[in-house]
Amino acid sequence: MCERAKCFFTPARAYANQSEARREAQEAEAPTEPLDLVVLDIKIVTKGGKSRDQEVSLNVLDVFTGATLSYTLPRHDSTSIRRCLVHFAG
């Protein structure tokens, strides 16, 4: 099996099986309040072509609370993303 394939098929180690250094690094980066760490994921649902419009969704996750929302982006630009983030943050 090649090294690239191992990245896709090797399961992540459980917290209990990690080394002390990795555990400490994970705990240091852990969020301590809502909106302290927000994860964004942009997914292209349908690729645009000559006759089709491109459909893009923005998924936002607050790691501390676990709150998540998905937004449909009319355009894949910074203004649309900023508007969604302002809505998510309240």
PyMOL Python script that loads the backbone (N, CA, C, O; Angstrom):
from pymol import cmd

cmd.read_pdbstr("""\
ATOM      1  N   MET A   1       0.847  -1.173   0.000  1.00  0.00           N
ATOM      2  CA  MET A   1       0.000   0.000   0.000  1.00  0.00           C
ATOM      3  C   MET A   1       0.899   1.244   0.000  1.00  0.00           C
ATOM      4  O   MET A   1       1.863   1.306   0.763  1.00  0.00           O
ATOM      5  N   CYS A   2       0.599   2.213  -0.830  1.00  0.00           N
ATOM      6  CA  CYS A   2       1.432   3.407  -0.924  1.00  0.00           C
ATOM      7  C   CYS A   2       1.170   4.345   0.264  1.00  0.00           C
ATOM      8  O   CYS A   2       0.175   4.195   0.974  1.00  0.00           O
ATOM      9  N   GLU A   3       2.061   5.299   0.470  1.00  0.00           N
ATOM     10  CA  GLU A   3       1.948   6.224   1.601  1.00  0.00           C
ATOM     11  C   GLU A   3       0.697   7.090   1.498  1.00  0.00           C
ATOM     12  O   GLU A   3       0.060   7.383   2.509  1.00  0.00           O
ATOM     13  N   ARG A   4       0.342   7.501   0.281  1.00  0.00           N
ATOM     14  CA  ARG A   4      -0.850   8.341   0.106  1.00  0.00           C
ATOM     15  C   ARG A   4      -2.113   7.577   0.486  1.00  0.00           C
ATOM     16  O   ARG A   4      -3.017   8.143   1.100  1.00  0.00           O
ATOM     17  N   ALA A   5      -2.182   6.310   0.130  1.00  0.00           N
ATOM     18  CA  ALA A   5      -3.357   5.506   0.464  1.00  0.00           C
ATOM     19  C   ALA A   5      -3.485   5.315   1.967  1.00  0.00           C
ATOM     20  O   ALA A   5      -4.597   5.241   2.488  1.00  0.00           O
ATOM     21  N   LYS A   6      -2.354   5.234   2.672  1.00  0.00           N
ATOM     22  CA  LYS A   6      -2.404   5.079   4.124  1.00  0.00           C
ATOM     23  C   LYS A   6      -3.070   6.269   4.799  1.00  0.00           C
ATOM     24  O   LYS A   6      -3.694   6.117   5.849  1.00  0.00           O
ATOM     25  N   CYS A   7      -2.942   7.447   4.207  1.00  0.00           N
ATOM     26  CA  CYS A   7      -3.570   8.641   4.776  1.00  0.00           C
ATOM     27  C   CYS A   7      -5.089   8.516   4.786  1.00  0.00           C
ATOM     28  O   CYS A   7      -5.757   9.050   5.671  1.00  0.00           O
ATOM     29  N   PHE A   8      -5.625   7.813   3.805  1.00  0.00           N
ATOM     30  CA  PHE A   8      -7.076   7.698   3.697  1.00  0.00           C
ATOM     31  C   PHE A   8      -7.634   6.509   4.466  1.00  0.00           C
ATOM     32  O   PHE A   8      -8.808   6.523   4.838  1.00  0.00           O
ATOM     33  N   PHE A   9      -6.833   5.485   4.712  1.00  0.00           N
ATOM     34  CA  PHE A   9      -7.345   4.262   5.316  1.00  0.00           C
ATOM     35  C   PHE A   9      -6.853   4.018   6.732  1.00  0.00           C
ATOM     36  O   PHE A   9      -7.326   3.076   7.369  1.00  0.00           O
ATOM     37  N   THR A  10      -5.927   4.815   7.262  1.00  0.00           N
ATOM     38  CA  THR A  10      -5.450   4.643   8.622  1.00  0.00           C
ATOM     39  C   THR A  10      -6.376   5.402   9.567  1.00  0.00           C
ATOM     40  O   THR A  10      -6.520   6.617   9.433  1.00  0.00           O
ATOM     41  N   PRO A  11      -7.005   4.717  10.516  1.00  0.00           N
ATOM     42  CA  PRO A  11      -7.897   5.430  11.427  1.00  0.00           C
ATOM     43  C   PRO A  11      -7.112   6.341  12.369  1.00  0.00           C
ATOM     44  O   PRO A  11      -5.957   6.070  12.700  1.00  0.00           O
ATOM     45  N   ALA A  12      -7.752   7.409  12.788  1.00  0.00           N
ATOM     46  CA  ALA A  12      -7.111   8.327  13.732  1.00  0.00           C
ATOM     47  C   ALA A  12      -6.983   7.645  15.086  1.00  0.00           C
ATOM     48  O   ALA A  12      -7.846   6.859  15.478  1.00  0.00           O
ATOM     49  N   ARG A  13      -5.911   7.946  15.790  1.00  0.00           N
ATOM     50  CA  ARG A  13      -5.714   7.345  17.107  1.00  0.00           C
ATOM     51  C   ARG A  13      -6.675   7.960  18.112  1.00  0.00           C
ATOM     52  O   ARG A  13      -6.944   9.161  18.086  1.00  0.00           O
ATOM     53  N   ALA A  14      -7.176   7.131  18.978  1.00  0.00           N
ATOM     54  CA  ALA A  14      -8.033   7.613  20.053  1.00  0.00           C
ATOM     55  C   ALA A  14      -7.196   8.455  21.010  1.00  0.00           C
ATOM     56  O   ALA A  14      -5.974   8.320  21.067  1.00  0.00           O
ATOM     57  N   TYR A  15      -7.854   9.303  21.741  1.00  0.00           N
ATOM     58  CA  TYR A  15      -7.158  10.198  22.666  1.00  0.00           C
ATOM     59  C   TYR A  15      -6.313   9.411  23.659  1.00  0.00           C
ATOM     60  O   TYR A  15      -5.206   9.830  23.995  1.00  0.00           O
ATOM     61  N   ALA A  16      -6.819   8.281  24.132  1.00  0.00           N
ATOM     62  CA  ALA A  16      -6.097   7.482  25.116  1.00  0.00           C
ATOM     63  C   ALA A  16      -4.831   6.854  24.541  1.00  0.00           C
ATOM     64  O   ALA A  16      -3.899   6.557  25.289  1.00  0.00           O
ATOM     65  N   ASN A  17      -4.782   6.649  23.237  1.00  0.00           N
ATOM     66  CA  ASN A  17      -3.630   6.008  22.607  1.00  0.00           C
ATOM     67  C   ASN A  17      -2.595   7.006  22.088  1.00  0.00           C
ATOM     68  O   ASN A  17      -1.602   6.591  21.489  1.00  0.00           O
ATOM     69  N   GLN A  18      -2.794   8.283  22.296  1.00  0.00           N
ATOM     70  CA  GLN A  18      -1.859   9.291  21.815  1.00  0.00           C
ATOM     71  C   GLN A  18      -0.725   9.483  22.822  1.00  0.00           C
ATOM     72  O   GLN A  18      -0.867   9.182  24.007  1.00  0.00           O
ATOM     73  N   SER A  19       0.383   9.982  22.332  1.00  0.00           N
ATOM     74  CA  SER A  19       1.511  10.268  23.218  1.00  0.00           C
ATOM     75  C   SER A  19       1.179  11.477  24.098  1.00  0.00           C
ATOM     76  O   SER A  19       0.252  12.232  23.808  1.00  0.00           O
ATOM     77  N   GLU A  20       1.938  11.645  25.156  1.00  0.00           N
ATOM     78  CA  GLU A  20       1.708  12.763  26.082  1.00  0.00           C
ATOM     79  C   GLU A  20       1.866  14.108  25.378  1.00  0.00           C
ATOM     80  O   GLU A  20       1.102  15.038  25.635  1.00  0.00           O
ATOM     81  N   ALA A  21       2.847  14.212  24.499  1.00  0.00           N
ATOM     82  CA  ALA A  21       3.076  15.475  23.784  1.00  0.00           C
ATOM     83  C   ALA A  21       1.880  15.837  22.916  1.00  0.00           C
ATOM     84  O   ALA A  21       1.481  17.000  22.858  1.00  0.00           O
ATOM     85  N   ARG A  22       1.308  14.847  22.243  1.00  0.00           N
ATOM     86  CA  ARG A  22       0.137  15.121  21.395  1.00  0.00           C
ATOM     87  C   ARG A  22      -1.074  15.496  22.234  1.00  0.00           C
ATOM     88  O   ARG A  22      -1.845  16.378  21.856  1.00  0.00           O
ATOM     89  N   ARG A  23      -1.244  14.836  23.364  1.00  0.00           N
ATOM     90  CA  ARG A  23      -2.368  15.166  24.241  1.00  0.00           C
ATOM     91  C   ARG A  23      -2.266  16.601  24.754  1.00  0.00           C
ATOM     92  O   ARG A  23      -3.252  17.338  24.757  1.00  0.00           O
ATOM     93  N   GLU A  24      -1.067  16.993  25.187  1.00  0.00           N
ATOM     94  CA  GLU A  24      -0.867  18.357  25.694  1.00  0.00           C
ATOM     95  C   GLU A  24      -1.106  19.393  24.612  1.00  0.00           C
ATOM     96  O   GLU A  24      -1.687  20.446  24.876  1.00  0.00           O
ATOM     97  N   ALA A  25      -0.660  19.102  23.389  1.00  0.00           N
ATOM     98  CA  ALA A  25      -0.879  20.027  22.277  1.00  0.00           C
ATOM     99  C   ALA A  25      -2.364  20.155  21.967  1.00  0.00           C
ATOM    100  O   ALA A  25      -2.842  21.247  21.658  1.00  0.00           O
ATOM    101  N   GLN A  26      -3.096  19.045  22.048  1.00  0.00           N
ATOM    102  CA  GLN A  26      -4.536  19.074  21.789  1.00  0.00           C
ATOM    103  C   GLN A  26      -5.263  19.855  22.879  1.00  0.00           C
ATOM    104  O   GLN A  26      -6.184  20.616  22.585  1.00  0.00           O
ATOM    105  N   GLU A  27      -4.863  19.675  24.117  1.00  0.00           N
ATOM    106  CA  GLU A  27      -5.512  20.380  25.222  1.00  0.00           C
ATOM    107  C   GLU A  27      -5.208  21.872  25.196  1.00  0.00           C
ATOM    108  O   GLU A  27      -6.053  22.677  25.586  1.00  0.00           O
ATOM    109  N   ALA A  28      -4.016  22.256  24.744  1.00  0.00           N
ATOM    110  CA  ALA A  28      -3.649  23.675  24.679  1.00  0.00           C
ATOM    111  C   ALA A  28      -4.455  24.414  23.622  1.00  0.00           C
ATOM    112  O   ALA A  28      -4.729  25.605  23.771  1.00  0.00           O
ATOM    113  N   GLU A  29      -4.838  23.715  22.552  1.00  0.00           N
ATOM    114  CA  GLU A  29      -5.594  24.339  21.463  1.00  0.00           C
ATOM    115  C   GLU A  29      -7.100  24.238  21.656  1.00  0.00           C
ATOM    116  O   GLU A  29      -7.857  24.759  20.838  1.00  0.00           O
ATOM    117  N   ALA A  30      -7.546  23.588  22.707  1.00  0.00           N
ATOM    118  CA  ALA A  30      -8.981  23.405  22.931  1.00  0.00           C
ATOM    119  C   ALA A  30      -9.646  24.750  23.222  1.00  0.00           C
ATOM    120  O   ALA A  30      -9.090  25.570  23.953  1.00  0.00           O
ATOM    121  N   PRO A  31     -10.836  24.982  22.655  1.00  0.00           N
ATOM    122  CA  PRO A  31     -11.537  26.244  22.902  1.00  0.00           C
ATOM    123  C   PRO A  31     -12.064  26.308  24.336  1.00  0.00           C
ATOM    124  O   PRO A  31     -12.407  25.285  24.929  1.00  0.00           O
ATOM    125  N   THR A  32     -12.121  27.512  24.877  1.00  0.00           N
ATOM    126  CA  THR A  32     -12.577  27.698  26.256  1.00  0.00           C
ATOM    127  C   THR A  32     -13.906  28.438  26.354  1.00  0.00           C
ATOM    128  O   THR A  32     -14.483  28.518  27.438  1.00  0.00           O
ATOM    129  N   GLU A  33     -14.402  28.979  25.248  1.00  0.00           N
ATOM    130  CA  GLU A  33     -15.681  29.693  25.244  1.00  0.00           C
ATOM    131  C   GLU A  33     -16.289  29.605  23.850  1.00  0.00           C
ATOM    132  O   GLU A  33     -15.584  29.293  22.890  1.00  0.00           O
ATOM    133  N   PRO A  34     -17.600  29.877  23.725  1.00  0.00           N
ATOM    134  CA  PRO A  34     -18.238  29.828  22.414  1.00  0.00           C
ATOM    135  C   PRO A  34     -17.574  30.791  21.424  1.00  0.00           C
ATOM    136  O   PRO A  34     -17.148  31.886  21.791  1.00  0.00           O
ATOM    137  N   LEU A  35     -17.500  30.372  20.200  1.00  0.00           N
ATOM    138  CA  LEU A  35     -16.911  31.111  19.069  1.00  0.00           C
ATOM    139  C   LEU A  35     -15.406  31.317  19.228  1.00  0.00           C
ATOM    140  O   LEU A  35     -14.822  32.149  18.534  1.00  0.00           O
ATOM    141  N   ASP A  36     -14.780  30.577  20.121  1.00  0.00           N
ATOM    142  CA  ASP A  36     -13.330  30.648  20.290  1.00  0.00           C
ATOM    143  C   ASP A  36     -12.626  29.929  19.138  1.00  0.00           C
ATOM    144  O   ASP A  36     -11.558  30.354  18.699  1.00  0.00           O
ATOM    145  N   LEU A  37     -13.223  28.839  18.651  1.00  0.00           N
ATOM    146  CA  LEU A  37     -12.681  28.092  17.518  1.00  0.00           C
ATOM    147  C   LEU A  37     -13.833  27.717  16.601  1.00  0.00           C
ATOM    148  O   LEU A  37     -14.704  26.931  16.973  1.00  0.00           O
ATOM    149  N   VAL A  38     -13.834  28.281  15.407  1.00  0.00           N
ATOM    150  CA  VAL A  38     -14.884  28.034  14.419  1.00  0.00           C
ATOM    151  C   VAL A  38     -14.241  27.382  13.206  1.00  0.00           C
ATOM    152  O   VAL A  38     -13.215  27.844  12.707  1.00  0.00           O
ATOM    153  N   VAL A  39     -14.857  26.305  12.740  1.00  0.00           N
ATOM    154  CA  VAL A  39     -14.345  25.561  11.594  1.00  0.00           C
ATOM    155  C   VAL A  39     -15.267  25.805  10.410  1.00  0.00           C
ATOM    156  O   VAL A  39     -16.487  25.692  10.530  1.00  0.00           O
ATOM    157  N   LEU A  40     -14.678  26.141   9.263  1.00  0.00           N
ATOM    158  CA  LEU A  40     -15.444  26.400   8.040  1.00  0.00           C
ATOM    159  C   LEU A  40     -15.120  25.344   7.006  1.00  0.00           C
ATOM    160  O   LEU A  40     -13.982  24.886   6.902  1.00  0.00           O
ATOM    161  N   ASP A  41     -16.130  24.959   6.241  1.00  0.00           N
ATOM    162  CA  ASP A  41     -15.941  24.007   5.157  1.00  0.00           C
ATOM    163  C   ASP A  41     -16.785  24.477   3.986  1.00  0.00           C
ATOM    164  O   ASP A  41     -17.996  24.653   4.115  1.00  0.00           O
ATOM    165  N   ILE A  42     -16.151  24.677   2.857  1.00  0.00           N
ATOM    166  CA  ILE A  42     -16.867  25.084   1.648  1.00  0.00           C
ATOM    167  C   ILE A  42     -16.959  23.877   0.738  1.00  0.00           C
ATOM    168  O   ILE A  42     -15.944  23.277   0.385  1.00  0.00           O
ATOM    169  N   LYS A  43     -18.177  23.523   0.360  1.00  0.00           N
ATOM    170  CA  LYS A  43     -18.394  22.369  -0.499  1.00  0.00           C
ATOM    171  C   LYS A  43     -19.071  22.810  -1.789  1.00  0.00           C
ATOM    172  O   LYS A  43     -20.028  23.584  -1.780  1.00  0.00           O
ATOM    173  N   ILE A  44     -18.555  22.305  -2.883  1.00  0.00           N
ATOM    174  CA  ILE A  44     -19.185  22.551  -4.176  1.00  0.00           C
ATOM    175  C   ILE A  44     -20.157  21.406  -4.410  1.00  0.00           C
ATOM    176  O   ILE A  44     -19.746  20.262  -4.608  1.00  0.00           O
ATOM    177  N   VAL A  45     -21.448  21.717  -4.385  1.00  0.00           N
ATOM    178  CA  VAL A  45     -22.486  20.710  -4.524  1.00  0.00           C
ATOM    179  C   VAL A  45     -22.648  20.328  -5.986  1.00  0.00           C
ATOM    180  O   VAL A  45     -22.677  19.145  -6.326  1.00  0.00           O
ATOM    181  N   THR A  46     -22.753  21.327  -6.844  1.00  0.00           N
ATOM    182  CA  THR A  46     -22.881  21.104  -8.276  1.00  0.00           C
ATOM    183  C   THR A  46     -21.918  22.030  -8.984  1.00  0.00           C
ATOM    184  O   THR A  46     -21.955  23.243  -8.782  1.00  0.00           O
ATOM    185  N   LYS A  47     -21.057  21.467  -9.815  1.00  0.00           N
ATOM    186  CA  LYS A  47     -20.126  22.309 -10.570  1.00  0.00           C
ATOM    187  C   LYS A  47     -20.869  23.029 -11.681  1.00  0.00           C
ATOM    188  O   LYS A  47     -21.744  22.473 -12.345  1.00  0.00           O
ATOM    189  N   GLY A  48     -20.492  24.273 -11.856  1.00  0.00           N
ATOM    190  CA  GLY A  48     -21.110  25.056 -12.908  1.00  0.00           C
ATOM    191  C   GLY A  48     -20.475  24.761 -14.251  1.00  0.00           C
ATOM    192  O   GLY A  48     -19.291  24.437 -14.340  1.00  0.00           O
ATOM    193  N   GLY A  49     -21.254  24.875 -15.257  1.00  0.00           N
ATOM    194  CA  GLY A  49     -20.763  24.668 -16.612  1.00  0.00           C
ATOM    195  C   GLY A  49     -21.262  25.780 -17.495  1.00  0.00           C
ATOM    196  O   GLY A  49     -21.580  26.871 -17.022  1.00  0.00           O
ATOM    197  N   LYS A  50     -21.330  25.509 -18.752  1.00  0.00           N
ATOM    198  CA  LYS A  50     -21.799  26.534 -19.694  1.00  0.00           C
ATOM    199  C   LYS A  50     -23.269  26.848 -19.476  1.00  0.00           C
ATOM    200  O   LYS A  50     -23.680  28.004 -19.576  1.00  0.00           O
ATOM    201  N   SER A  51     -24.064  25.824 -19.179  1.00  0.00           N
ATOM    202  CA  SER A  51     -25.501  26.053 -19.045  1.00  0.00           C
ATOM    203  C   SER A  51     -26.005  25.901 -17.610  1.00  0.00           C
ATOM    204  O   SER A  51     -27.187  26.122 -17.347  1.00  0.00           O
ATOM    205  N   ARG A  52     -25.117  25.524 -16.674  1.00  0.00           N
ATOM    206  CA  ARG A  52     -25.563  25.301 -15.302  1.00  0.00           C
ATOM    207  C   ARG A  52     -24.916  26.304 -14.348  1.00  0.00           C
ATOM    208  O   ARG A  52     -23.790  26.753 -14.563  1.00  0.00           O
ATOM    209  N   ASP A  53     -25.647  26.642 -13.297  1.00  0.00           N
ATOM    210  CA  ASP A  53     -25.095  27.487 -12.252  1.00  0.00           C
ATOM    211  C   ASP A  53     -24.375  26.606 -11.236  1.00  0.00           C
ATOM    212  O   ASP A  53     -24.740  25.448 -11.037  1.00  0.00           O
ATOM    213  N   GLN A  54     -23.359  27.160 -10.604  1.00  0.00           N
ATOM    214  CA  GLN A  54     -22.609  26.430  -9.589  1.00  0.00           C
ATOM    215  C   GLN A  54     -23.309  26.582  -8.251  1.00  0.00           C
ATOM    216  O   GLN A  54     -23.666  27.690  -7.850  1.00  0.00           O
ATOM    217  N   GLU A  55     -23.507  25.457  -7.558  1.00  0.00           N
ATOM    218  CA  GLU A  55     -24.106  25.485  -6.229  1.00  0.00           C
ATOM    219  C   GLU A  55     -23.011  25.244  -5.202  1.00  0.00           C
ATOM    220  O   GLU A  55     -22.296  24.243  -5.266  1.00  0.00           O
ATOM    221  N   VAL A  56     -22.883  26.177  -4.246  1.00  0.00           N
ATOM    222  CA  VAL A  56     -21.838  26.090  -3.226  1.00  0.00           C
ATOM    223  C   VAL A  56     -22.496  26.219  -1.859  1.00  0.00           C
ATOM    224  O   VAL A  56     -23.390  27.044  -1.667  1.00  0.00           O
ATOM    225  N   SER A  57     -22.045  25.392  -0.901  1.00  0.00           N
ATOM    226  CA  SER A  57     -22.552  25.508   0.464  1.00  0.00           C
ATOM    227  C   SER A  57     -21.394  25.781   1.412  1.00  0.00           C
ATOM    228  O   SER A  57     -20.280  25.297   1.210  1.00  0.00           O
ATOM    229  N   LEU A  58     -21.673  26.559   2.441  1.00  0.00           N
ATOM    230  CA  LEU A  58     -20.708  26.876   3.488  1.00  0.00           C
ATOM    231  C   LEU A  58     -21.210  26.233   4.774  1.00  0.00           C
ATOM    232  O   LEU A  58     -22.310  26.534   5.236  1.00  0.00           O
ATOM    233  N   ASN A  59     -20.405  25.350   5.349  1.00  0.00           N
ATOM    234  CA  ASN A  59     -20.754  24.694   6.608  1.00  0.00           C
ATOM    235  C   ASN A  59     -19.893  25.308   7.708  1.00  0.00           C
ATOM    236  O   ASN A  59     -18.671  25.382   7.583  1.00  0.00           O
ATOM    237  N   VAL A  60     -20.544  25.748   8.789  1.00  0.00           N
ATOM    238  CA  VAL A  60     -19.859  26.416   9.898  1.00  0.00           C
ATOM    239  C   VAL A  60     -20.105  25.598  11.159  1.00  0.00           C
ATOM    240  O   VAL A  60     -21.241  25.221  11.448  1.00  0.00           O
ATOM    241  N   LEU A  61     -19.026  25.321  11.919  1.00  0.00           N
ATOM    242  CA  LEU A  61     -19.116  24.546  13.147  1.00  0.00           C
ATOM    243  C   LEU A  61     -18.387  25.274  14.259  1.00  0.00           C
ATOM    244  O   LEU A  61     -17.223  25.644  14.107  1.00  0.00           O
ATOM    245  N   ASP A  62     -19.073  25.483  15.385  1.00  0.00           N
ATOM    246  CA  ASP A  62     -18.440  26.002  16.587  1.00  0.00           C
ATOM    247  C   ASP A  62     -17.988  24.795  17.401  1.00  0.00           C
ATOM    248  O   ASP A  62     -18.820  24.005  17.848  1.00  0.00           O
ATOM    249  N   VAL A  63     -16.696  24.645  17.594  1.00  0.00           N
ATOM    250  CA  VAL A  63     -16.142  23.452  18.224  1.00  0.00           C
ATOM    251  C   VAL A  63     -16.537  23.375  19.701  1.00  0.00           C
ATOM    252  O   VAL A  63     -16.774  22.277  20.206  1.00  0.00           O
ATOM    253  N   PHE A  64     -16.613  24.485  20.393  1.00  0.00           N
ATOM    254  CA  PHE A  64     -16.912  24.472  21.828  1.00  0.00           C
ATOM    255  C   PHE A  64     -18.341  24.002  22.095  1.00  0.00           C
ATOM    256  O   PHE A  64     -18.557  23.126  22.933  1.00  0.00           O
ATOM    257  N   THR A  65     -19.312  24.572  21.394  1.00  0.00           N
ATOM    258  CA  THR A  65     -20.724  24.241  21.643  1.00  0.00           C
ATOM    259  C   THR A  65     -21.225  23.110  20.763  1.00  0.00           C
ATOM    260  O   THR A  65     -22.197  22.442  21.114  1.00  0.00           O
ATOM    261  N   GLY A  66     -20.582  22.883  19.630  1.00  0.00           N
ATOM    262  CA  GLY A  66     -21.055  21.868  18.691  1.00  0.00           C
ATOM    263  C   GLY A  66     -22.140  22.386  17.763  1.00  0.00           C
ATOM    264  O   GLY A  66     -22.716  21.619  16.991  1.00  0.00           O
ATOM    265  N   ALA A  67     -22.422  23.682  17.831  1.00  0.00           N
ATOM    266  CA  ALA A  67     -23.447  24.266  16.967  1.00  0.00           C
ATOM    267  C   ALA A  67     -22.951  24.282  15.526  1.00  0.00           C
ATOM    268  O   ALA A  67     -21.798  24.615  15.256  1.00  0.00           O
ATOM    269  N   THR A  68     -23.833  23.920  14.616  1.00  0.00           N
ATOM    270  CA  THR A  68     -23.458  23.886  13.209  1.00  0.00           C
ATOM    271  C   THR A  68     -24.599  24.416  12.345  1.00  0.00           C
ATOM    272  O   THR A  68     -25.773  24.187  12.637  1.00  0.00           O
ATOM    273  N   LEU A  69     -24.243  25.112  11.301  1.00  0.00           N
ATOM    274  CA  LEU A  69     -25.208  25.619  10.329  1.00  0.00           C
ATOM    275  C   LEU A  69     -24.615  25.472   8.932  1.00  0.00           C
ATOM    276  O   LEU A  69     -23.401  25.553   8.741  1.00  0.00           O
ATOM    277  N   SER A  70     -25.488  25.258   7.974  1.00  0.00           N
ATOM    278  CA  SER A  70     -25.079  25.203   6.564  1.00  0.00           C
ATOM    279  C   SER A  70     -25.783  26.323   5.826  1.00  0.00           C
ATOM    280  O   SER A  70     -26.979  26.550   6.009  1.00  0.00           O
ATOM    281  N   TYR A  71     -25.037  27.015   4.997  1.00  0.00           N
ATOM    282  CA  TYR A  71     -25.568  28.130   4.221  1.00  0.00           C
ATOM    283  C   TYR A  71     -25.371  27.845   2.732  1.00  0.00           C
ATOM    284  O   TYR A  71     -24.349  27.287   2.332  1.00  0.00           O
ATOM    285  N   THR A  72     -26.330  28.222   1.936  1.00  0.00           N
ATOM    286  CA  THR A  72     -26.181  28.179   0.488  1.00  0.00           C
ATOM    287  C   THR A  72     -25.590  29.514   0.054  1.00  0.00           C
ATOM    288  O   THR A  72     -26.141  30.573   0.352  1.00  0.00           O
ATOM    289  N   LEU A  73     -24.474  29.454  -0.647  1.00  0.00           N
ATOM    290  CA  LEU A  73     -23.824  30.684  -1.097  1.00  0.00           C
ATOM    291  C   LEU A  73     -24.264  31.015  -2.516  1.00  0.00           C
ATOM    292  O   LEU A  73     -24.114  30.193  -3.419  1.00  0.00           O
ATOM    293  N   PRO A  74     -24.805  32.206  -2.717  1.00  0.00           N
ATOM    294  CA  PRO A  74     -25.158  32.598  -4.076  1.00  0.00           C
ATOM    295  C   PRO A  74     -23.918  32.811  -4.938  1.00  0.00           C
ATOM    296  O   PRO A  74     -23.909  32.506  -6.130  1.00  0.00           O
ATOM    297  N   ARG A  75     -22.875  33.339  -4.309  1.00  0.00           N
ATOM    298  CA  ARG A  75     -21.590  33.528  -4.988  1.00  0.00           C
ATOM    299  C   ARG A  75     -20.494  33.095  -4.029  1.00  0.00           C
ATOM    300  O   ARG A  75     -20.628  33.236  -2.814  1.00  0.00           O
ATOM    301  N   HIS A  76     -19.437  32.580  -4.568  1.00  0.00           N
ATOM    302  CA  HIS A  76     -18.310  32.096  -3.764  1.00  0.00           C
ATOM    303  C   HIS A  76     -17.322  33.246  -3.611  1.00  0.00           C
ATOM    304  O   HIS A  76     -16.252  33.235  -4.220  1.00  0.00           O
ATOM    305  N   ASP A  77     -17.682  34.247  -2.789  1.00  0.00           N
ATOM    306  CA  ASP A  77     -16.807  35.401  -2.586  1.00  0.00           C
ATOM    307  C   ASP A  77     -16.767  35.771  -1.102  1.00  0.00           C
ATOM    308  O   ASP A  77     -17.550  35.262  -0.299  1.00  0.00           O
ATOM    309  N   SER A  78     -15.856  36.653  -0.761  1.00  0.00           N
ATOM    310  CA  SER A  78     -15.646  37.005   0.645  1.00  0.00           C
ATOM    311  C   SER A  78     -16.850  37.721   1.256  1.00  0.00           C
ATOM    312  O   SER A  78     -17.106  37.573   2.451  1.00  0.00           O
ATOM    313  N   THR A  79     -17.582  38.484   0.472  1.00  0.00           N
ATOM    314  CA  THR A  79     -18.743  39.203   1.003  1.00  0.00           C
ATOM    315  C   THR A  79     -19.833  38.231   1.453  1.00  0.00           C
ATOM    316  O   THR A  79     -20.429  38.413   2.515  1.00  0.00           O
ATOM    317  N   SER A  80     -20.091  37.212   0.655  1.00  0.00           N
ATOM    318  CA  SER A  80     -21.111  36.214   1.011  1.00  0.00           C
ATOM    319  C   SER A  80     -20.688  35.420   2.240  1.00  0.00           C
ATOM    320  O   SER A  80     -21.507  35.142   3.116  1.00  0.00           O
ATOM    321  N   ILE A  81     -19.419  35.058   2.304  1.00  0.00           N
ATOM    322  CA  ILE A  81     -18.918  34.286   3.442  1.00  0.00           C
ATOM    323  C   ILE A  81     -18.957  35.121   4.711  1.00  0.00           C
ATOM    324  O   ILE A  81     -19.329  34.621   5.772  1.00  0.00           O
ATOM    325  N   ARG A  82     -18.576  36.387   4.609  1.00  0.00           N
ATOM    326  CA  ARG A  82     -18.618  37.281   5.773  1.00  0.00           C
ATOM    327  C   ARG A  82     -20.043  37.445   6.286  1.00  0.00           C
ATOM    328  O   ARG A  82     -20.262  37.453   7.498  1.00  0.00           O
ATOM    329  N   ARG A  83     -21.011  37.575   5.390  1.00  0.00           N
ATOM    330  CA  ARG A  83     -22.408  37.733   5.781  1.00  0.00           C
ATOM    331  C   ARG A  83     -22.889  36.483   6.555  1.00  0.00           C
ATOM    332  O   ARG A  83     -23.607  36.600   7.548  1.00  0.00           O
ATOM    333  N   CYS A  84     -22.484  35.299   6.089  1.00  0.00           N
ATOM    334  CA  CYS A  84     -22.862  34.067   6.777  1.00  0.00           C
ATOM    335  C   CYS A  84     -22.207  33.967   8.158  1.00  0.00           C
ATOM    336  O   CYS A  84     -22.839  33.513   9.112  1.00  0.00           O
ATOM    337  N   LEU A  85     -20.959  34.385   8.266  1.00  0.00           N
ATOM    338  CA  LEU A  85     -20.259  34.343   9.566  1.00  0.00           C
ATOM    339  C   LEU A  85     -20.878  35.309  10.567  1.00  0.00           C
ATOM    340  O   LEU A  85     -21.001  34.984  11.748  1.00  0.00           O
ATOM    341  N   VAL A  86     -21.262  36.477  10.110  1.00  0.00           N
ATOM    342  CA  VAL A  86     -21.918  37.458  10.993  1.00  0.00           C
ATOM    343  C   VAL A  86     -23.250  36.904  11.479  1.00  0.00           C
ATOM    344  O   VAL A  86     -23.609  37.083  12.643  1.00  0.00           O
ATOM    345  N   HIS A  87     -23.988  36.229  10.594  1.00  0.00           N
ATOM    346  CA  HIS A  87     -25.248  35.621  10.990  1.00  0.00           C
ATOM    347  C   HIS A  87     -25.004  34.507  12.004  1.00  0.00           C
ATOM    348  O   HIS A  87     -25.740  34.398  12.985  1.00  0.00           O
ATOM    349  N   PHE A  88     -23.994  33.684  11.785  1.00  0.00           N
ATOM    350  CA  PHE A  88     -23.684  32.572  12.699  1.00  0.00           C
ATOM    351  C   PHE A  88     -23.284  33.073  14.079  1.00  0.00           C
ATOM    352  O   PHE A  88     -23.695  32.510  15.094  1.00  0.00           O
ATOM    353  N   ALA A  89     -22.481  34.134  14.114  1.00  0.00           N
ATOM    354  CA  ALA A  89     -22.006  34.669  15.387  1.00  0.00           C
ATOM    355  C   ALA A  89     -23.084  35.446  16.133  1.00  0.00           C
ATOM    356  O   ALA A  89     -22.981  35.661  17.341  1.00  0.00           O
ATOM    357  N   GLY A  90     -24.107  35.862  15.416  1.00  0.00           N
ATOM    358  CA  GLY A  90     -25.202  36.571  16.065  1.00  0.00           C
ATOM    359  C   GLY A  90     -24.977  38.003  16.037  1.00  0.00           C
ATOM    360  O   GLY A  90     -25.800  38.768  16.540  1.00  0.00           O
TER     361      GLY A  90
END
""", "prot")
cmd.dss("prot")
cmd.show_as("cartoon", "prot")
cmd.util.cbc("prot")
cmd.orient("prot")
